[in-house]
């Protein structure tokens, strides 16, 4: 048996160990059940579980996700600002952001308007992101990928 301070108390009967734990106001926890005799320790079990959970949480690694923001050449200024703020939160969570300007129907005649919107988004996000792939036209879409700095 091991005391709350970490000192070894030797081999003690279960009843004596339980009474010592109760007098200390702590729990008797079986640390190594497969040993002969089994090793027990006097500790606060709730605190022990909390520390184990905390250790496990620290080892968790964030998986970067790819988020998309879709815009059109006719998208209003306020709506663009709203989407940029959403992209800021994605980048703040260490996720990559794909900015897509989608052209429909006769909007293909105004590709320059779509490029202006793309430049505006990149400029407003440049302090917290870097351009991973520059804007490029693929069919009816103008696509750019931003990664967090």
C-alpha positions in Angstrom: 0.0 0.0 0.0 1.1 3.6 -0.8 0.1 6.6 1.4 -1.3 9.8 0.1 2.2 11.4 0.3 3.7 8.6 -1.7 5.4 6.7 1.1 5.2 2.9 1.0 3.3 1.5 4.0 4.0 -2.2 3.2 1.4 -5.0 3.1 -1.7 -4.1 5.0 -5.1 -5.9 5.2 -7.9 -4.4 3.1 -10.0 -3.4 6.2 -7.0 -1.5 7.7 -6.3 0.2 4.4 -9.9 1.3 4.0 -10.0 2.7 7.5 -6.8 4.7 6.9 -8.3 6.1 3.7 -11.5 7.1 5.4 -9.6 8.7 8.3 -7.7 10.8 5.8 -10.9 11.7 4.0 -9.6 10.1 0.7 -10.3 7.1 -1.5 -8.5 3.7 -1.6 -7.6 3.1 -5.3 -6.2 -0.2 -6.7 -3.3 1.0 -8.8 -1.8 -2.3 -10.0 -4.5 -5.1 -9.8 -2.4 -7.7 -11.6 0.5 -7.6 -9.1 0.8 -10.1 -6.2 -0.2 -8.7 -3.7 -2.2 -5.9 -5.5 -0.9 -2.4 -5.0 -3.4 0.2 -3.6 -2.9 3.9 -3.0 -4.7 6.4 -0.8 -5.7 9.4 -3.1 -8.6 11.7 -4.1 -10.1 9.6 -7.0 -12.1 12.5 -8.5 -8.9 14.6 -8.7 -7.0 11.7 -10.2 -9.7 11.2 -12.9 -9.7 15.0 -13.6 -5.9 15.0 -14.1 -6.1 11.9 -16.4 -8.8 13.6 -18.5 -6.6 16.8 -18.7 -3.6 14.8 -19.9 -5.6 13.1 -22.5 -7.0 16.4 -23.7 -3.5 17.9 -24.1 -2.5 15.0 -26.4 -5.4 15.8 -28.7 -4.2 17.3 -32.0 -6.4 19.6 -34.1 -7.2 18.2 -37.5 -7.1 21.0 -40.1 -10.3 21.1 -42.1 -11.0 22.8 -45.4 -13.8 25.3 -45.1 -15.3 27.1 -48.1 -16.7 30.6 -48.6 -18.8 31.1 -51.7 -19.3 34.5 -53.3 -20.8 35.8 -56.5 -20.0 39.0 -58.5 -23.3 40.6 -57.4 -22.7 39.9 -53.7 -23.3 43.0 -51.6 -20.6 44.7 -49.6 -22.1 43.9 -46.2 -22.5 40.2 -47.2 -18.9 40.1 -48.3 -17.8 41.6 -44.9 -19.9 39.0 -43.1 -18.3 36.2 -45.1 -14.8 37.6 -44.4 -15.6 37.6 -40.7 -16.7 34.0 -40.9 -13.4 33.2 -42.7 -11.5 34.9 -39.8 -13.1 32.5 -37.3 -12.2 29.5 -39.5 -8.6 30.7 -39.8 -8.6 31.4 -36.0 -9.5 27.7 -35.5 -6.5 26.8 -37.7 -8.6 25.6 -40.6 -7.9 26.3 -44.3 -10.4 28.4 -46.2 -11.2 28.1 -49.9 -12.7 31.3 -51.3 -14.9 30.6 -54.4 -16.4 33.3 -56.6 -19.1 31.5 -58.7 -20.3 32.9 -62.0 -23.8 32.1 -63.3 -25.2 32.8 -66.7 -24.2 36.1 -68.1 -22.0 36.9 -65.1 -19.2 35.3 -67.1 -18.9 38.6 -68.9 -17.9 40.3 -65.6 -14.9 38.1 -64.5 -13.1 41.4 -63.6 -15.8 42.0 -60.9 -15.2 38.5 -59.5 -11.4 39.1 -59.4 -12.0 42.5 -57.6 -14.0 40.7 -54.9 -11.3 38.0 -54.6 -8.5 40.6 -54.2 -10.6 42.4 -51.6 -11.1 39.2 -49.5 -7.3 38.3 -49.8 -6.3 41.8 -48.7 -8.6 41.9 -45.7 -7.4 38.4 -44.5 -3.7 38.9 -45.3 -2.7 39.7 -41.6 -4.0 36.3 -40.3 -3.5 34.1 -43.4 -1.3 33.4 -46.3 -2.3 32.5 -49.9 -1.7 28.8 -50.4 -2.9 28.7 -54.0 -3.4 31.9 -55.9 -6.7 32.7 -57.6 -7.3 30.7 -60.7 -10.3 30.2 -63.0 -11.7 26.7 -63.4 -14.8 26.8 -65.5 -17.4 29.0 -63.9 -15.5 29.4 -60.7 -12.6 31.6 -59.5 -10.9 29.7 -56.6 -8.2 30.6 -54.1 -7.1 28.7 -51.0 -5.9 30.6 -47.8 -4.0 28.9 -44.9 -3.6 30.3 -41.4 -0.3 32.0 -40.6 
